[in-house]
Amino acid sequence: MNVERTDLPGIGTSHVVTTARGRRIGIVSHRSGRRDLVIYDKEDPDTSVVSVALSAEESNAVAEYLGTARIVEHLAELQRQVTGLVTEQLVIAPGSPYDGRTLGDTAARTRTGASIVAVLRGGTVHASPRPDFGLHAGDLIVVVGTAAGTEGVATLLTDG
């Protein structure tokens, strides 16, 4: 898929994609933090038919939904291709021994053989988090590995 990126002097940046059906959809990212979701006219690709202003919170909610769906979709496809591979979504519960600690502190891969491939927090997807990434209660952790390995990460995040 081709994404057209255009700098808009004094405004921000526009990112536009053309769907398989020929519709142009864009996001205008204003310097103020506001985002506009724009659907362009089919007959005149430079004219918008609809423009919806989104607050930062609304933008994060849409991004979380789309980002989460894409990560889970990719992992599900990978799971279908590789026998024995499991993906799990685990929440860092309040009181977890890793609430407030780093991903590296878990030593999850070394201890369980499973990998933490993403963390979803506050509407933001953190793909491939580094060992110094801080974990917090409420984080949704995406884990990939064998069934035993992902179970091991669940136990690790709960019991330490």
C-alpha positions as YAML, in Angstrom:
chain: A
units: angstrom
residues:
- id: 1
  name: MET
  ca: [0.00, 0.00, 0.00]
- id: 2
  name: ASN
  ca: [1.27, 3.43, -0.92]
- id: 3
  name: VAL
  ca: [1.09, 6.21, 1.68]
- id: 4
  name: GLU
  ca: [1.48, 9.73, 0.35]
- id: 5
  name: ARG
  ca: [3.12, 11.99, 2.93]
- id: 6
  name: THR
  ca: [2.83, 15.73, 2.38]
- id: 7
  name: ASP
  ca: [4.20, 18.52, 4.57]
- id: 8
  name: LEU
  ca: [1.61, 21.26, 5.04]
- id: 9
  name: PRO
  ca: [3.50, 24.47, 5.90]
- id: 10
  name: GLY
  ca: [2.06, 26.14, 8.98]
- id: 11
  name: ILE
  ca: [-0.37, 23.26, 9.55]
- id: 12
  name: GLY
  ca: [1.41, 19.94, 9.95]
- id: 13
  name: THR
  ca: [1.54, 16.76, 7.87]
- id: 14
  name: SER
  ca: [-0.90, 14.84, 5.70]
- id: 15
  name: HIS
  ca: [-0.81, 11.08, 5.14]
- id: 16
  name: VAL
  ca: [-3.13, 9.76, 2.42]
- id: 17
  name: VAL
  ca: [-3.80, 6.19, 1.29]
- id: 18
  name: THR
  ca: [-5.84, 4.93, -1.62]
- id: 19
  name: THR
  ca: [-7.96, 1.88, -0.84]
- id: 20
  name: ALA
  ca: [-8.34, -1.12, -3.13]
- id: 21
  name: ARG
  ca: [-11.67, 0.38, -4.22]
- id: 22
  name: GLY
  ca: [-10.05, 3.65, -5.20]
- id: 23
  name: ARG
  ca: [-11.15, 5.78, -2.22]
- id: 24
  name: ARG
  ca: [-8.62, 8.24, -0.83]
- id: 25
  name: ILE
  ca: [-8.52, 8.52, 2.96]
- id: 26
  name: GLY
  ca: [-6.17, 10.79, 4.85]
- id: 27
  name: ILE
  ca: [-5.04, 11.90, 8.26]
- id: 28
  name: VAL
  ca: [-3.95, 15.50, 8.72]
- id: 29
  name: SER
  ca: [-1.73, 15.79, 11.79]
- id: 30
  name: HIS
  ca: [-1.79, 19.40, 13.01]
- id: 31
  name: ARG
  ca: [1.10, 20.86, 14.97]
- id: 32
  name: SER
  ca: [-1.37, 21.47, 17.81]
- id: 33
  name: GLY
  ca: [-1.85, 17.70, 18.23]
- id: 34
  name: ARG
  ca: [-5.30, 17.63, 16.64]
- id: 35
  name: ARG
  ca: [-5.87, 15.09, 13.89]
- id: 36
  name: ASP
  ca: [-8.39, 15.29, 11.07]
- id: 37
  name: LEU
  ca: [-9.70, 12.14, 9.42]
- id: 38
  name: VAL
  ca: [-10.43, 13.09, 5.81]
- id: 39
  name: ILE
  ca: [-12.29, 11.25, 3.07]
- id: 40
  name: TYR
  ca: [-11.68, 12.65, -0.39]
- id: 41
  name: ASP
  ca: [-14.12, 12.99, -3.30]
- id: 42
  name: LYS
  ca: [-13.92, 10.06, -5.72]
- id: 43
  name: GLU
  ca: [-14.22, 12.37, -8.73]
- id: 44
  name: ASP
  ca: [-11.86, 15.09, -7.45]
- id: 45
  name: PRO
  ca: [-9.12, 13.57, -5.27]
- id: 46
  name: ASP
  ca: [-8.05, 17.01, -3.98]
- id: 47
  name: THR
  ca: [-11.50, 17.84, -2.53]
- id: 48
  name: SER
  ca: [-12.61, 16.42, 0.80]
- id: 49
  name: VAL
  ca: [-16.13, 15.07, 1.15]
- id: 50
  name: VAL
  ca: [-15.94, 14.60, 4.92]
- id: 51
  name: SER
  ca: [-13.49, 15.82, 7.52]
- id: 52
  name: VAL
  ca: [-13.74, 14.74, 11.15]
- id: 53
  name: ALA
  ca: [-11.63, 16.54, 13.76]
- id: 54
  name: LEU
  ca: [-10.27, 14.17, 16.41]
- id: 55
  name: SER
  ca: [-8.85, 15.13, 19.79]
- id: 56
  name: ALA
  ca: [-5.60, 13.51, 20.92]
- id: 57
  name: GLU
  ca: [-7.61, 11.06, 23.04]
- id: 58
  name: GLU
  ca: [-9.90, 10.15, 20.13]
- id: 59
  name: SER
  ca: [-6.92, 9.75, 17.81]
- id: 60
  name: ASN
  ca: [-5.27, 7.41, 20.31]
- id: 61
  name: ALA
  ca: [-8.46, 5.36, 20.62]
- id: 62
  name: VAL
  ca: [-8.72, 4.94, 16.84]
- id: 63
  name: ALA
  ca: [-4.99, 4.18, 16.57]
- id: 64
  name: GLU
  ca: [-5.22, 1.63, 19.38]
- id: 65
  name: TYR
  ca: [-8.11, -0.11, 17.70]
- id: 66
  name: LEU
  ca: [-6.45, -0.19, 14.29]
- id: 67
  name: GLY
  ca: [-2.97, -0.93, 15.65]
- id: 68
  name: THR
  ca: [-4.14, -3.64, 18.01]
- id: 69
  name: ALA
  ca: [-6.21, -5.25, 15.30]
- id: 70
  name: ARG
  ca: [-3.26, -5.27, 12.89]
- id: 71
  name: ILE
  ca: [-0.78, -6.72, 15.40]
- id: 72
  name: VAL
  ca: [-3.21, -9.41, 16.50]
- id: 73
  name: GLU
  ca: [-4.12, -10.14, 12.86]
- id: 74
  name: HIS
  ca: [-0.45, -10.52, 11.88]
- id: 75
  name: LEU
  ca: [0.24, -12.76, 14.88]
- id: 76
  name: ALA
  ca: [-2.84, -14.89, 14.16]
- id: 77
  name: GLU
  ca: [-1.69, -15.35, 10.55]
- id: 78
  name: LEU
  ca: [1.78, -16.28, 11.77]
- id: 79
  name: GLN
  ca: [0.24, -18.72, 14.24]
- id: 80
  name: ARG
  ca: [-1.72, -20.38, 11.43]
- id: 81
  name: GLN
  ca: [1.52, -20.78, 9.48]
- id: 82
  name: VAL
  ca: [3.62, -22.20, 12.31]
- id: 83
  name: THR
  ca: [2.34, -25.26, 14.14]
- id: 84
  name: GLY
  ca: [2.71, -24.98, 17.90]
- id: 85
  name: LEU
  ca: [3.03, -21.19, 17.97]
- id: 86
  name: VAL
  ca: [0.64, -19.46, 20.38]
- id: 87
  name: THR
  ca: [-0.11, -15.78, 20.94]
- id: 88
  name: GLU
  ca: [-1.53, -14.52, 24.21]
- id: 89
  name: GLN
  ca: [-2.58, -11.12, 25.48]
- id: 90
  name: LEU
  ca: [-1.82, -10.65, 29.16]
- id: 91
  name: VAL
  ca: [-2.50, -7.69, 31.44]
- id: 92
  name: ILE
  ca: [-0.03, -6.40, 34.02]
- id: 93
  name: ALA
  ca: [-2.29, -6.46, 37.08]
- id: 94
  name: PRO
  ca: [-2.00, -3.97, 39.93]
- id: 95
  name: GLY
  ca: [0.32, -5.58, 42.46]
- id: 96
  name: SER
  ca: [2.23, -7.55, 39.82]
- id: 97
  name: PRO
  ca: [5.87, -7.94, 40.82]
- id: 98
  name: TYR
  ca: [6.73, -6.24, 37.49]
- id: 99
  name: ASP
  ca: [4.48, -3.17, 37.86]
- id: 100
  name: GLY
  ca: [7.00, -0.32, 37.75]
- id: 101
  name: ARG
  ca: [9.91, -2.49, 36.61]
- id: 102
  name: THR
  ca: [11.47, -2.97, 33.19]
- id: 103
  name: LEU
  ca: [10.76, -5.65, 30.61]
- id: 104
  name: GLY
  ca: [14.35, -6.84, 30.99]
- id: 105
  name: ASP
  ca: [13.75, -7.47, 34.69]
- id: 106
  name: THR
  ca: [11.25, -10.21, 33.75]
- id: 107
  name: ALA
  ca: [13.87, -12.22, 31.80]
- id: 108
  name: ALA
  ca: [10.74, -13.70, 30.20]
- id: 109
  name: ARG
  ca: [12.38, -15.15, 27.11]
- id: 110
  name: THR
  ca: [15.27, -16.69, 29.05]
- id: 111
  name: ARG
  ca: [12.98, -18.11, 31.73]
- id: 112
  name: THR
  ca: [10.06, -19.28, 29.54]
- id: 113
  name: GLY
  ca: [11.21, -19.38, 25.91]
- id: 114
  name: ALA
  ca: [8.33, -17.05, 24.95]
- id: 115
  name: SER
  ca: [8.81, -13.50, 23.65]
- id: 116
  name: ILE
  ca: [7.01, -10.29, 24.57]
- id: 117
  name: VAL
  ca: [6.50, -8.74, 21.12]
- id: 118
  name: ALA
  ca: [4.34, -5.71, 21.95]
- id: 119
  name: VAL
  ca: [2.93, -3.65, 24.80]
- id: 120
  name: LEU
  ca: [-0.31, -1.69, 24.41]
- id: 121
  name: ARG
  ca: [-0.67, 1.27, 26.74]
- id: 122
  name: GLY
  ca: [-3.03, 4.24, 26.71]
- id: 123
  name: GLY
  ca: [-3.92, 3.94, 23.06]
- id: 124
  name: THR
  ca: [-0.35, 3.40, 21.90]
- id: 125
  name: VAL
  ca: [1.16, 0.20, 20.54]
- id: 126
  name: HIS
  ca: [4.80, -0.28, 21.53]
- id: 127
  name: ALA
  ca: [5.99, -2.97, 19.09]
- id: 128
  name: SER
  ca: [9.20, -4.83, 19.88]
- id: 129
  name: PRO
  ca: [9.80, -3.12, 23.23]
- id: 130
  name: ARG
  ca: [13.42, -2.92, 24.38]
- id: 131
  name: PRO
  ca: [14.62, -4.45, 27.67]
- id: 132
  name: ASP
  ca: [14.62, -0.99, 29.32]
- id: 133
  name: PHE
  ca: [10.91, -0.49, 28.53]
- id: 134
  name: GLY
  ca: [9.02, 0.19, 31.78]
- id: 135
  name: LEU
  ca: [5.98, -1.93, 32.58]
- id: 136
  name: HIS
  ca: [2.94, -0.54, 34.39]
- id: 137
  name: ALA
  ca: [-0.32, -1.90, 35.77]
- id: 138
  name: GLY
  ca: [-2.92, -1.96, 33.01]
- id: 139
  name: ASP
  ca: [-0.42, -2.59, 30.20]
- id: 140
  name: LEU
  ca: [-1.60, -5.23, 27.73]
- id: 141
  name: ILE
  ca: [1.32, -7.52, 26.88]
- id: 142
  name: VAL
  ca: [1.37, -9.53, 23.62]
- id: 143
  name: VAL
  ca: [3.35, -12.75, 24.04]
- id: 144
  name: VAL
  ca: [4.37, -15.27, 21.37]
- id: 145
  name: GLY
  ca: [5.70, -18.75, 22.03]
- id: 146
  name: THR
  ca: [4.64, -22.30, 22.79]
- id: 147
  name: ALA
  ca: [1.58, -22.88, 24.96]
- id: 148
  name: ALA
  ca: [3.84, -23.76, 27.87]
- id: 149
  name: GLY
  ca: [6.01, -20.69, 27.27]
- id: 150
  name: THR
  ca: [3.11, -18.24, 27.16]
- id: 151
  name: GLU
  ca: [1.63, -19.87, 30.25]
- id: 152
  name: GLY
  ca: [5.00, -19.41, 31.91]
- id: 153
  name: VAL
  ca: [4.97, -15.67, 31.10]
- id: 154
  name: ALA
  ca: [1.44, -15.38, 32.55]
- id: 155
  name: THR
  ca: [2.62, -17.02, 35.77]
- id: 156
  name: LEU
  ca: [5.79, -14.93, 35.80]
- id: 157
  name: LEU
  ca: [3.88, -11.64, 35.47]
- id: 158
  name: THR
  ca: [1.50, -12.65, 38.25]
- id: 159
  name: ASP
  ca: [3.79, -14.42, 40.73]
- id: 160
  name: GLY
  ca: [7.29, -13.27, 39.82]
...
